[in-house]
Amino acid sequence: MYLHEHLEKLRYFYEVGRLGSMKKASEAAFVTQPSLSKSIKILEEVVGQELFVRLPRGVRLTEYGDILYQYCHELFSSLKDLEKRLESSDDPMAGSLRVGTYDSIGIYFWPKFLKEFLPKYPNLSLEISTGRSAQMQDLLDKGELDLILIINPKKTPQTIIESLRKDVFKFYKSTKKKTVFKTIEEAPFILMPDSFAPGANLKEKLGVFNIDERKIYKTSSLESVKELTLNGLGLGFLPESVCTEHIEKGALEVVDLGLGSKNGLFPHTIGLGLQKSRKDNPLVNQVISEIKARF
């Protein structure tokens, strides 16, 4: 027996790998769970290897299962593109693309970009997911995204990485709102710890700025840090890219606390990552070209 004789079963396998659950996959594929389990068993017999590790809750791809999953992703993504192209055969930019991006980039880059980009390519279906950079990287590696625009993308066997720009964190204060603090020395710090030091001890990262002597306001998003800072509640510790527009408008200004803070701390890279299977796709390359033009 050969895999090409089991295309329907490959779709079931793909859904199980994507969702990590036989139950969820059976619901997504509109097939009973016993039928789906039987299909997976037949595929494992064809391949001669186990494709999933059965867990107390759900399943996980084995090494061989992951290889097959990557090929299935490429196959079904290509079919989806083909359907779109056939609907608009005279448009080389007809197709679909799944993009993942970091939360703050989703807020500060994509709205303006899409407003200019989408009208130029009416037959392109663009699906954007947002979350932490590590989450987007993981989805790209699993083949569930075609392209990512995140912080510090990592090269893996399945992906290609390209750096777009460097960024740093600085302290900012409001210039247009009355501040709740009288002096810079007593101003609270407003920050999102996971954005520059995920899982790290905050005192180890910012202890040189005498954080024991200040109030610290922690948030779970850079957008919250920015808004609290704009309203004069403290010194916001933010990436330069997040504050560029507000600096230009005169709503924020950089605060020099010494120890290199004026030039920036915690340097990081904003970069692109894409599936190797998509590197020669003209649609993907055009989208990448448009993104790079705005960086």
Buried (B, 14 or more C-beta within 10 A) or exposed (E): EEBEEBEEBBBBBBBBBBBBBBEBBBBBBEBEEEEBBBBBEBBBEBBEBBBBEEEEEBBEBBEBBBBBBBBBBBBBBBEBBEEBBEEBEEBEBBBBBBBBBBBBBBBBBBEEBEEEBEEEBEBBEBEBBBBBBBBBBBBBBBBBBBBBBBBBBBEBEBBBBEEBEEBBBBBBBBBEEEBEBEEEEEBBBBBBBBBBBEEEEBEEBBEBBEBEEBBBBEBEBBBBBBBBBBBBBBBBBBBBBBBEEBBEEEBBBBBEBEEEBEEBBBEBBBBBBBBEBBEEBEBBEBBBEBBEEEE
